């Protein structure tokens, strides 16, 4: 009984894993190369060095 449940969970894992792999390839979104170029120019940190602090203190 224990072996059957282990095998069935393994088979279900393989089926769902294969479905996720298929979905990730089927519904893949291509990245615009211009986005990477813009992100390289931006500082990439929320350090508030510009003086603009966006917190929710009232």
N, C-alpha and C positions, 0 to 999 in steps of 0.2 A: 504494500500500500504506500509506503514511504517512497519507494523508488518510482512508482507511477506518478506521484505528485511532483517529484523532482523533475522527471522527464517532461511532464505536461507544462510545468512552469518554464522550463528551458525552451520548449517548442514555442510557447507563447512569447517569450522574450525574443526569440529569433524572428518570429513573424512581425511583431511590433517594431523591432529594430530595423528590419528590412523595409517596413512601411515608412518609417521615419527617414531612412536613407533615400528611398525613392522620392518622398515628398520634398526633401531638401534639394534634390537635383531638379525635380520637376518645377518647383516654384522658386528657384533661385533668382535673386535680383542682382542684376549687373550694377557695379558701382561706377559712378561717373568719375573719370580721372580728374576732373576739375575740382571735385570735393577734396581730394587728397592734396592738391596744390594749395587750396585755400587754407586747409588745416595746418599745413607746414608754415604758413605765414603767421597764423594766429599764435598767441602765446601759449594757449592750452592749459591755463591754470586759473583757478578762481581765488586769487590771492588778495583782491581788493587793492592792488597797487595803484589803480587809477583813481581811487578815492570813492568809487561807487560801491557801497556795501549794501547788498540786497539781503537783509535778514528781516525777520518778521517781528522784531521788537516794537511794541506800541508806545 
